[in-house]
Amino acid sequence: MVMIRLSRAGATKRPYYHIVVTDRRNRRDGAYIERLGFFNPIAAGGETGLKIDLERADHWFSLGAQASDRVASLIKQYRGTPQPA
């Protein structure tokens, strides 16, 4: 099954996550099919904390991909915020 989930990056105590499409059997930080965006939980000031390519996410959902619980809540949050042009 294809999943949309988080892949951890960043330094110790400074997490940074990539939102990726991957086979659910792959490791958390292993190979992935496509990168859809990123999530920075400790973004401060003018830094962007969340960016997702919703068109590509919808494409993968139409093909039967499932999102992890955390990614589903991030997508819902991102859809609710006004996007810059």
Biopython code that builds the backbone (N, CA, C, O; Angstrom):
import numpy as np
from Bio.PDB.StructureBuilder import StructureBuilder

atoms = [
    (1, "MET", "N", (0.835, -1.171, 0.000)),
    (1, "MET", "CA", (0.000, 0.000, 0.000)),
    (1, "MET", "C", (0.886, 1.242, 0.000)),
    (1, "MET", "O", (1.947, 1.266, 0.624)),
    (2, "VAL", "N", (0.438, 2.254, -0.698)),
    (2, "VAL", "CA", (1.172, 3.519, -0.763)),
    (2, "VAL", "C", (0.683, 4.426, 0.365)),
    (2, "VAL", "O", (-0.518, 4.575, 0.588)),
    (3, "MET", "N", (1.634, 5.024, 1.065)),
    (3, "MET", "CA", (1.326, 5.899, 2.200)),
    (3, "MET", "C", (1.919, 7.285, 1.963)),
    (3, "MET", "O", (2.940, 7.440, 1.293)),
    (4, "ILE", "N", (1.256, 8.278, 2.525)),
    (4, "ILE", "CA", (1.818, 9.630, 2.599)),
    (4, "ILE", "C", (2.137, 9.839, 4.070)),
    (4, "ILE", "O", (1.243, 9.846, 4.917)),
    (5, "ARG", "N", (3.414, 10.009, 4.361)),
    (5, "ARG", "CA", (3.835, 10.106, 5.758)),
    (5, "ARG", "C", (5.033, 11.016, 5.909)),
    (5, "ARG", "O", (5.550, 11.550, 4.927)),
    (6, "LEU", "N", (5.476, 11.191, 7.157)),
    (6, "LEU", "CA", (6.603, 12.059, 7.455)),
    (6, "LEU", "C", (7.903, 11.272, 7.430)),
    (6, "LEU", "O", (7.951, 10.112, 7.840)),
    (7, "SER", "N", (8.947, 11.914, 6.947)),
    (7, "SER", "CA", (10.295, 11.359, 6.961)),
    (7, "SER", "C", (11.165, 12.362, 7.706)),
    (7, "SER", "O", (11.231, 13.528, 7.314)),
    (8, "ARG", "N", (11.834, 11.934, 8.772)),
    (8, "ARG", "CA", (12.561, 12.867, 9.619)),
    (8, "ARG", "C", (13.906, 13.246, 9.033)),
    (8, "ARG", "O", (14.625, 12.420, 8.469)),
    (9, "ALA", "N", (14.220, 14.520, 9.186)),
    (9, "ALA", "CA", (15.517, 15.064, 8.790)),
    (9, "ALA", "C", (15.916, 16.060, 9.874)),
    (9, "ALA", "O", (15.238, 16.159, 10.897)),
    (10, "GLY", "N", (16.975, 16.778, 9.673)),
    (10, "GLY", "CA", (17.385, 17.774, 10.652)),
    (10, "GLY", "C", (18.360, 17.207, 11.662)),
    (10, "GLY", "O", (18.696, 16.023, 11.635)),
    (11, "ALA", "N", (18.800, 18.063, 12.540)),
    (11, "ALA", "CA", (19.804, 17.694, 13.532)),
    (11, "ALA", "C", (19.152, 17.182, 14.816)),
    (11, "ALA", "O", (17.931, 17.224, 14.969)),
    (12, "THR", "N", (19.974, 16.707, 15.714)),
    (12, "THR", "CA", (19.498, 16.264, 17.016)),
    (12, "THR", "C", (18.823, 17.431, 17.734)),
    (12, "THR", "O", (19.358, 18.538, 17.792)),
    (13, "LYS", "N", (17.659, 17.165, 18.269)),
    (13, "LYS", "CA", (16.859, 18.168, 19.002)),
    (13, "LYS", "C", (16.332, 19.291, 18.113)),
    (13, "LYS", "O", (15.757, 20.249, 18.629)),
    (14, "ARG", "N", (16.508, 19.203, 16.791)),
    (14, "ARG", "CA", (15.999, 20.203, 15.841)),
    (14, "ARG", "C", (15.329, 19.475, 14.681)),
    (14, "ARG", "O", (15.865, 19.443, 13.573)),
    (15, "PRO", "N", (14.144, 18.884, 14.935)),
    (15, "PRO", "CA", (13.509, 18.067, 13.895)),
    (15, "PRO", "C", (13.007, 18.894, 12.717)),
    (15, "PRO", "O", (12.649, 20.065, 12.847)),
    (16, "TYR", "N", (13.000, 18.239, 11.574)),
    (16, "TYR", "CA", (12.505, 18.801, 10.321)),
    (16, "TYR", "C", (11.996, 17.603, 9.542)),
    (16, "TYR", "O", (12.697, 16.597, 9.429)),
    (17, "TYR", "N", (10.803, 17.691, 9.009)),
    (17, "TYR", "CA", (10.200, 16.534, 8.366)),
    (17, "TYR", "C", (9.870, 16.814, 6.904)),
    (17, "TYR", "O", (9.411, 17.901, 6.556)),
    (18, "HIS", "N", (10.112, 15.815, 6.055)),
    (18, "HIS", "CA", (9.670, 15.841, 4.671)),
    (18, "HIS", "C", (8.364, 15.065, 4.606)),
    (18, "HIS", "O", (8.233, 14.021, 5.246)),
    (19, "ILE", "N", (7.408, 15.556, 3.851)),
    (19, "ILE", "CA", (6.159, 14.832, 3.624)),
    (19, "ILE", "C", (6.358, 14.070, 2.323)),
    (19, "ILE", "O", (6.515, 14.668, 1.258)),
    (20, "VAL", "N", (6.351, 12.733, 2.420)),
    (20, "VAL", "CA", (6.719, 11.902, 1.274)),
    (20, "VAL", "C", (5.650, 10.857, 0.979)),
    (20, "VAL", "O", (4.858, 10.479, 1.842)),
    (21, "VAL", "N", (5.658, 10.404, -0.273)),
    (21, "VAL", "CA", (4.830, 9.285, -0.714)),
    (21, "VAL", "C", (5.756, 8.083, -0.784)),
    (21, "VAL", "O", (6.790, 8.139, -1.450)),
    (22, "THR", "N", (5.403, 6.999, -0.108)),
    (22, "THR", "CA", (6.262, 5.832, -0.060)),
    (22, "THR", "C", (5.452, 4.562, 0.107)),
    (22, "THR", "O", (4.283, 4.608, 0.489)),
    (23, "ASP", "N", (6.069, 3.442, -0.176)),
    (23, "ASP", "CA", (5.464, 2.153, 0.113)),
    (23, "ASP", "C", (5.513, 1.967, 1.623)),
    (23, "ASP", "O", (6.524, 2.285, 2.250)),
    (24, "ARG", "N", (4.455, 1.466, 2.205)),
    (24, "ARG", "CA", (4.404, 1.383, 3.669)),
    (24, "ARG", "C", (5.442, 0.423, 4.236)),
    (24, "ARG", "O", (5.737, 0.481, 5.430)),
    (25, "ARG", "N", (6.003, -0.461, 3.409)),
    (25, "ARG", "CA", (7.006, -1.413, 3.888)),
    (25, "ARG", "C", (8.388, -0.800, 4.015)),
    (25, "ARG", "O", (9.264, -1.385, 4.653)),
    (26, "ASN", "N", (8.602, 0.369, 3.422)),
    (26, "ASN", "CA", (9.903, 1.039, 3.516)),
    (26, "ASN", "C", (10.100, 1.632, 4.899)),
    (26, "ASN", "O", (9.141, 1.888, 5.626)),
    (27, "ARG", "N", (11.355, 1.844, 5.245)),
    (27, "ARG", "CA", (11.684, 2.466, 6.525)),
    (27, "ARG", "C", (11.222, 3.910, 6.551)),
    (27, "ARG", "O", (10.960, 4.512, 5.509)),
    (28, "ARG", "N", (11.124, 4.460, 7.753)),
    (28, "ARG", "CA", (10.653, 5.842, 7.916)),
    (28, "ARG", "C", (11.475, 6.823, 7.103)),
    (28, "ARG", "O", (10.913, 7.693, 6.436)),
    (29, "ASP", "N", (12.788, 6.702, 7.144)),
    (29, "ASP", "CA", (13.659, 7.631, 6.429)),
    (29, "ASP", "C", (14.251, 6.992, 5.175)),
    (29, "ASP", "O", (15.245, 7.480, 4.639)),
    (30, "GLY", "N", (13.645, 5.906, 4.708)),
    (30, "GLY", "CA", (14.178, 5.189, 3.558)),
    (30, "GLY", "C", (13.734, 5.777, 2.236)),
    (30, "GLY", "O", (13.410, 6.959, 2.131)),
    (31, "ALA", "N", (13.729, 4.919, 1.232)),
    (31, "ALA", "CA", (13.386, 5.340, -0.122)),
    (31, "ALA", "C", (11.944, 5.818, -0.192)),
    (31, "ALA", "O", (11.076, 5.335, 0.536)),
    (32, "TYR", "N", (11.706, 6.772, -1.076)),
    (32, "TYR", "CA", (10.352, 7.271, -1.274)),
    (32, "TYR", "C", (10.102, 7.499, -2.753)),
    (32, "TYR", "O", (11.034, 7.580, -3.553)),
    (33, "ILE", "N", (8.817, 7.603, -3.107)),
    (33, "ILE", "CA", (8.417, 7.770, -4.497)),
    (33, "ILE", "C", (8.474, 9.242, -4.893)),
    (33, "ILE", "O", (9.026, 9.595, -5.936)),
    (34, "GLU", "N", (7.894, 10.098, -4.045)),
    (34, "GLU", "CA", (7.829, 11.525, -4.354)),
    (34, "GLU", "C", (7.783, 12.318, -3.061)),
    (34, "GLU", "O", (7.198, 11.876, -2.073)),
    (35, "ARG", "N", (8.403, 13.496, -3.072)),
    (35, "ARG", "CA", (8.360, 14.406, -1.932)),
    (35, "ARG", "C", (7.306, 15.460, -2.209)),
    (35, "ARG", "O", (7.342, 16.131, -3.240)),
    (36, "LEU", "N", (6.353, 15.607, -1.271)),
    (36, "LEU", "CA", (5.234, 16.533, -1.464)),
    (36, "LEU", "C", (5.407, 17.861, -0.749)),
    (36, "LEU", "O", (4.742, 18.835, -1.103)),
    (37, "GLY", "N", (6.269, 17.927, 0.233)),
    (37, "GLY", "CA", (6.439, 19.170, 0.970)),
    (37, "GLY", "C", (7.277, 18.955, 2.209)),
    (37, "GLY", "O", (8.036, 17.991, 2.306)),
    (38, "PHE", "N", (7.128, 19.871, 3.162)),
    (38, "PHE", "CA", (7.888, 19.773, 4.407)),
    (38, "PHE", "C", (7.083, 20.302, 5.574)),
    (38, "PHE", "O", (6.092, 21.011, 5.400)),
    (39, "PHE", "N", (7.529, 19.940, 6.776)),
    (39, "PHE", "CA", (6.925, 20.396, 8.026)),
    (39, "PHE", "C", (8.054, 20.707, 8.993)),
    (39, "PHE", "O", (8.880, 19.848, 9.301)),
    (40, "ASN", "N", (8.079, 21.946, 9.468)),
    (40, "ASN", "CA", (9.091, 22.377, 10.426)),
    (40, "ASN", "C", (8.372, 22.742, 11.723)),
    (40, "ASN", "O", (7.841, 23.848, 11.831)),
    (41, "PRO", "N", (8.338, 21.838, 12.718)),
    (41, "PRO", "CA", (7.573, 22.090, 13.937)),
    (41, "PRO", "C", (8.148, 23.190, 14.825)),
    (41, "PRO", "O", (7.450, 23.708, 15.697)),
    (42, "ILE", "N", (9.407, 23.548, 14.611)),
    (42, "ILE", "CA", (10.004, 24.590, 15.463)),
    (42, "ILE", "C", (10.326, 25.850, 14.666)),
    (42, "ILE", "O", (11.271, 26.570, 14.987)),
    (43, "ALA", "N", (9.537, 26.114, 13.624)),
    (43, "ALA", "CA", (9.729, 27.326, 12.820)),
    (43, "ALA", "C", (9.468, 28.557, 13.686)),
    (43, "ALA", "O", (8.503, 28.609, 14.448)),
    (44, "ALA", "N", (10.341, 29.533, 13.549)),
    (44, "ALA", "CA", (10.210, 30.758, 14.343)),
    (44, "ALA", "C", (10.314, 31.965, 13.423)),
    (44, "ALA", "O", (10.943, 31.915, 12.366)),
    (45, "GLY", "N", (9.691, 33.030, 13.845)),
    (45, "GLY", "CA", (9.784, 34.273, 13.092)),
    (45, "GLY", "C", (9.145, 34.171, 11.724)),
    (45, "GLY", "O", (7.988, 33.766, 11.610)),
    (46, "GLY", "N", (9.876, 34.530, 10.690)),
    (46, "GLY", "CA", (9.344, 34.535, 9.339)),
    (46, "GLY", "C", (9.530, 33.229, 8.594)),
    (46, "GLY", "O", (9.232, 33.156, 7.401)),
    (47, "GLU", "N", (10.018, 32.190, 9.270)),
    (47, "GLU", "CA", (10.231, 30.904, 8.617)),
    (47, "GLU", "C", (8.903, 30.242, 8.281)),
    (47, "GLU", "O", (7.921, 30.394, 9.007)),
    (48, "THR", "N", (8.881, 29.514, 7.184)),
    (48, "THR", "CA", (7.693, 28.760, 6.795)),
    (48, "THR", "C", (7.678, 27.453, 7.565)),
    (48, "THR", "O", (8.649, 26.697, 7.539)),
    (49, "GLY", "N", (6.585, 27.190, 8.245)),
    (49, "GLY", "CA", (6.497, 25.989, 9.060)),
    (49, "GLY", "C", (5.910, 24.796, 8.338)),
    (49, "GLY", "O", (6.164, 23.653, 8.718)),
    (50, "LEU", "N", (5.117, 25.050, 7.284)),
    (50, "LEU", "CA", (4.442, 23.951, 6.604)),
    (50, "LEU", "C", (4.209, 24.324, 5.145)),
    (50, "LEU", "O", (3.724, 25.415, 4.844)),
    (51, "LYS", "N", (4.553, 23.423, 4.253)),
    (51, "LYS", "CA", (4.288, 23.621, 2.832)),
    (51, "LYS", "C", (3.986, 22.262, 2.226)),
    (51, "LYS", "O", (4.760, 21.317, 2.380)),
    (52, "ILE", "N", (2.841, 22.168, 1.529)),
    (52, "ILE", "CA", (2.408, 20.917, 0.915)),
    (52, "ILE", "C", (1.898, 21.216, -0.494)),
    (52, "ILE", "O", (1.174, 22.188, -0.705)),
    (53, "ASP", "N", (2.278, 20.379, -1.450)),
    (53, "ASP", "CA", (1.747, 20.469, -2.813)),
    (53, "ASP", "C", (0.417, 19.711, -2.817)),
    (53, "ASP", "O", (0.391, 18.490, -2.978)),
    (54, "LEU", "N", (-0.687, 20.443, -2.639)),
    (54, "LEU", "CA", (-2.004, 19.822, -2.510)),
    (54, "LEU", "C", (-2.458, 19.136, -3.792)),
    (54, "LEU", "O", (-3.159, 18.126, -3.730)),
    (55, "GLU", "N", (-2.077, 19.662, -4.952)),
    (55, "GLU", "CA", (-2.464, 19.031, -6.213)),
    (55, "GLU", "C", (-1.884, 17.624, -6.313)),
    (55, "GLU", "O", (-2.577, 16.685, -6.704)),
    (56, "ARG", "N", (-0.613, 17.487, -5.957)),
    (56, "ARG", "CA", (0.024, 16.169, -6.005)),
    (56, "ARG", "C", (-0.540, 15.252, -4.916)),
    (56, "ARG", "O", (-0.701, 14.053, -5.143)),
    (57, "ALA", "N", (-0.839, 15.800, -3.746)),
    (57, "ALA", "CA", (-1.430, 14.990, -2.681)),
    (57, "ALA", "C", (-2.791, 14.450, -3.125)),
    (57, "ALA", "O", (-3.092, 13.274, -2.917)),
    (58, "ASP", "N", (-3.610, 15.307, -3.734)),
    (58, "ASP", "CA", (-4.911, 14.863, -4.232)),
    (58, "ASP", "C", (-4.754, 13.803, -5.323)),
    (58, "ASP", "O", (-5.549, 12.867, -5.406)),
    (59, "HIS", "N", (-3.726, 13.958, -6.155)),
    (59, "HIS", "CA", (-3.447, 12.953, -7.183)),
    (59, "HIS", "C", (-3.178, 11.591, -6.540)),
    (59, "HIS", "O", (-3.723, 10.576, -6.974)),
    (60, "TRP", "N", (-2.341, 11.576, -5.511)),
    (60, "TRP", "CA", (-2.020, 10.310, -4.853)),
    (60, "TRP", "C", (-3.219, 9.743, -4.116)),
    (60, "TRP", "O", (-3.398, 8.526, -4.074)),
    (61, "PHE", "N", (-4.047, 10.609, -3.530)),
    (61, "PHE", "CA", (-5.265, 10.116, -2.872)),
    (61, "PHE", "C", (-6.197, 9.478, -3.896)),
    (61, "PHE", "O", (-6.848, 8.478, -3.595)),
    (62, "SER", "N", (-6.271, 10.039, -5.099)),
    (62, "SER", "CA", (-7.130, 9.475, -6.145)),
    (62, "SER", "C", (-6.635, 8.110, -6.602)),
    (62, "SER", "O", (-7.418, 7.295, -7.092)),
    (63, "LEU", "N", (-5.333, 7.856, -6.441)),
    (63, "LEU", "CA", (-4.765, 6.559, -6.804)),
    (63, "LEU", "C", (-4.846, 5.547, -5.660)),
    (63, "LEU", "O", (-4.430, 4.399, -5.820)),
    (64, "GLY", "N", (-5.377, 5.961, -4.510)),
    (64, "GLY", "CA", (-5.579, 5.039, -3.402)),
    (64, "GLY", "C", (-4.590, 5.165, -2.262)),
    (64, "GLY", "O", (-4.602, 4.336, -1.353)),
    (65, "ALA", "N", (-3.740, 6.170, -2.279)),
    (65, "ALA", "CA", (-2.789, 6.357, -1.187)),
    (65, "ALA", "C", (-3.526, 6.762, 0.082)),
    (65, "ALA", "O", (-4.578, 7.399, 0.026)),
    (66, "GLN", "N", (-2.969, 6.388, 1.218)),
    (66, "GLN", "CA", (-3.539, 6.768, 2.500)),
    (66, "GLN", "C", (-2.525, 7.586, 3.272)),
    (66, "GLN", "O", (-1.325, 7.318, 3.214)),
    (67, "ALA", "N", (-3.007, 8.580, 3.991)),
    (67, "ALA", "CA", (-2.138, 9.441, 4.790)),
    (67, "ALA", "C", (-2.072, 8.920, 6.219)),
    (67, "ALA", "O", (-3.034, 8.354, 6.737)),
    (68, "SER", "N", (-0.914, 9.124, 6.845)),
    (68, "SER", "CA", (-0.803, 8.815, 8.266)),
    (68, "SER", "C", (-1.672, 9.810, 9.037)),
    (68, "SER", "O", (-2.092, 10.826, 8.484)),
    (69, "ASP", "N", (-1.938, 9.524, 10.293)),
    (69, "ASP", "CA", (-2.794, 10.400, 11.094)),
    (69, "ASP", "C", (-2.231, 11.819, 11.165)),
    (69, "ASP", "O", (-2.967, 12.793, 11.011)),
    (70, "ARG", "N", (-0.934, 11.928, 11.397)),
    (70, "ARG", "CA", (-0.307, 13.243, 11.532)),
    (70, "ARG", "C", (-0.343, 14.013, 10.203)),
    (70, "ARG", "O", (-0.621, 15.212, 10.187)),
    (71, "VAL", "N", (-0.068, 13.335, 9.112)),
    (71, "VAL", "CA", (-0.090, 13.998, 7.809)),
    (71, "VAL", "C", (-1.513, 14.412, 7.450)),
    (71, "VAL", "O", (-1.718, 15.482, 6.876)),
    (72, "ALA", "N", (-2.492, 13.585, 7.778)),
    (72, "ALA", "CA", (-3.886, 13.943, 7.497)),
    (72, "ALA", "C", (-4.260, 15.226, 8.232)),
    (72, "ALA", "O", (-4.931, 16.087, 7.664)),
    (73, "SER", "N", (-3.835, 15.366, 9.490)),
    (73, "SER", "CA", (-4.145, 16.587, 10.238)),
    (73, "SER", "C", (-3.380, 17.783, 9.686)),
    (73, "SER", "O", (-3.903, 18.897, 9.690)),
    (74, "LEU", "N", (-2.148, 17.577, 9.211)),
    (74, "LEU", "CA", (-1.380, 18.681, 8.610)),
    (74, "LEU", "C", (-2.006, 19.143, 7.302)),
    (74, "LEU", "O", (-2.049, 20.343, 7.030)),
    (75, "ILE", "N", (-2.493, 18.209, 6.490)),
    (75, "ILE", "CA", (-3.144, 18.579, 5.231)),
    (75, "ILE", "C", (-4.425, 19.350, 5.513)),
    (75, "ILE", "O", (-4.720, 20.340, 4.844)),
    (76, "LYS", "N", (-5.180, 18.899, 6.497)),
    (76, "LYS", "CA", (-6.411, 19.600, 6.868)),
    (76, "LYS", "C", (-6.094, 21.025, 7.339)),
    (76, "LYS", "O", (-6.788, 21.974, 6.975)),
    (77, "GLN", "N", (-5.052, 21.162, 8.141)),
    (77, "GLN", "CA", (-4.623, 22.475, 8.632)),
    (77, "GLN", "C", (-4.160, 23.355, 7.464)),
    (77, "GLN", "O", (-4.480, 24.543, 7.428)),
    (78, "TYR", "N", (-3.424, 22.796, 6.526)),
    (78, "TYR", "CA", (-2.881, 23.555, 5.396)),
    (78, "TYR", "C", (-3.997, 24.005, 4.450)),
    (78, "TYR", "O", (-3.933, 25.103, 3.897)),
    (79, "ARG", "N", (-5.009, 23.170, 4.264)),
    (79, "ARG", "CA", (-6.136, 23.550, 3.411)),
    (79, "ARG", "C", (-6.917, 24.709, 4.027)),
    (79, "ARG", "O", (-7.513, 25.500, 3.297)),
    (80, "GLY", "N", (-6.925, 24.822, 5.347)),
    (80, "GLY", "CA", (-7.681, 25.875, 6.029)),
    (80, "GLY", "C", (-6.992, 27.220, 6.064)),
    (80, "GLY", "O", (-7.627, 28.223, 6.388)),
    (81, "THR", "N", (-5.702, 27.272, 5.740)),
    (81, "THR", "CA", (-4.988, 28.536, 5.775)),
    (81, "THR", "C", (-4.949, 29.177, 4.392)),
    (81, "THR", "O", (-4.833, 28.465, 3.395)),
    (82, "PRO", "N", (-5.044, 30.492, 4.305)),
    (82, "PRO", "CA", (-4.956, 31.149, 2.992)),
    (82, "PRO", "C", (-3.549, 30.999, 2.431)),
    (82, "PRO", "O", (-2.564, 31.193, 3.142)),
    (83, "GLN", "N", (-3.463, 30.649, 1.138)),
    (83, "GLN", "CA", (-2.175, 30.418, 0.492)),
    (83, "GLN", "C", (-1.722, 31.687, -0.231)),
    (83, "GLN", "O", (-2.528, 32.356, -0.878)),
    (84, "PRO", "N", (-0.431, 32.018, -0.121)),
    (84, "PRO", "CA", (0.071, 33.184, -0.854)),
    (84, "PRO", "C", (0.057, 32.931, -2.354)),
    (84, "PRO", "O", (0.256, 31.801, -2.802)),
    (85, "ALA", "N", (-0.176, 33.972, -3.120)),
    (85, "ALA", "CA", (-0.276, 33.826, -4.590)),
    (85, "ALA", "C", (1.072, 33.675, -5.228)),
    (85, "ALA", "O", (1.166, 33.542, -6.448)),
]
sb = StructureBuilder()
sb.init_structure("model")
sb.init_model(0)
sb.init_chain("A")
sb.init_seg("    ")
for serial, (resi, resn, name, xyz) in enumerate(atoms, 1):
    if name == "N":
        sb.init_residue(resn, " ", resi, " ")
    sb.init_atom(name, np.array(xyz, "f"), 0.0, 1.0, " ", f" {name:<3s}", serial, name[0])
structure = sb.get_structure()
